[in-house]
């Protein structure tokens, strides 16, 4: 009983002290963060850090790449809020990690396809989602940087990691009115980009906040010497 009480206190503090101050004020999002158990998606070795304002290293990877981690709670929450996902929409996530962001998206959307380049992490995420009863997510072991076959289009695309520049190929996979969220740029400062497809080859782009996030693998980086 005490352990449960402690977890709920930590969850409450995470929401009130980290997430709300980051302008996450949508009551439905805050309620969702209170319901979806973040600790169930954190590797056992780091479970004590589940509610801290930090990125958490992931375990179970097939290959060792730098930056394999869960994003901080406030970044996940703000991206979720600013995307305004609706119940009838389909979502593509690039970078499944532990499956936590996919679980949050699943509660907001009709269907989520999430791509994870590492086979080991994809298996862990699929098991996390299954164990928590999340049935409308497909975890696929695939490279999100590889252009999608023509056909599937999405209402929402989320990049759970950073890229050097906006991925034009993924932007083309948005339905009309669809939104893409990506953290773009280089350290020490990156900007969240929210792209809305408003016409054929036309985009509305907002850059409402700054953060830093680990790189997603295989997305192109422009030459630092280009002028």
C-alpha positions, 0 to 999 in steps of 0.5 A: 500500500505504501509503495503504491502511495509513493508511486502515485505521489511521484506521478502527481509531482511529475505532472505538477512540477515538471509538466504543467510548468512546461505549458501542458495545461490540457486537462485530458492530457494531464489526466492521461499522464495520470492513468498511463503508468510510465513506470511500466515502460521503464527498464527495471534497472532505472525504474526508480527514475521513472518520474524524474525530469531526465532521459532514461537509458533503454535496455534490450537493444540488439545493437549498441547505439548512442542515445537510445533512451526515453525522452523526458516526461515534459517533452513527451507531454508537450508534443502530445498536447501540441499535436491535438490527436483526435480519436478517428486519426491514424498515427505514425511514430518513428522511434518506438523506444520502450513503447510509452509514447506509443501508448499515450498516442494510442489512447488519443488515436484510432490506430498507431504504427510505430517503427523501431530500428532496433529489433531488441527494443521493438520486441521489448516495446511490443511486450510492454504494450501487450502487457498493459493492454494497448491493442491499437498499436503495431510495433514494426522493426523498421528504419523510419528514415527509409521512405515509406512505400507509396500508399499509406498516409497518416493524420499524425507523424511523431518523431520521438528523437531529433533530426538535423532537418525536417524529413521531406519524405515523411512530410509527404506521407501526411494527409491533407490537414495532417500534422508532423512533430519533430525536434530539429537542429543541433546541440546545444539548442534544437527547436520543436517543429509542428508541420501541418499540410495545408495544400499540395506542396504547402506547409504551415510550420510552427516552432513553439519551443526549444529542447534537446533530444538524442538523434534518430538514426540514419536521417540525413544531416546537412554538411556543416560546411555548406553555405 
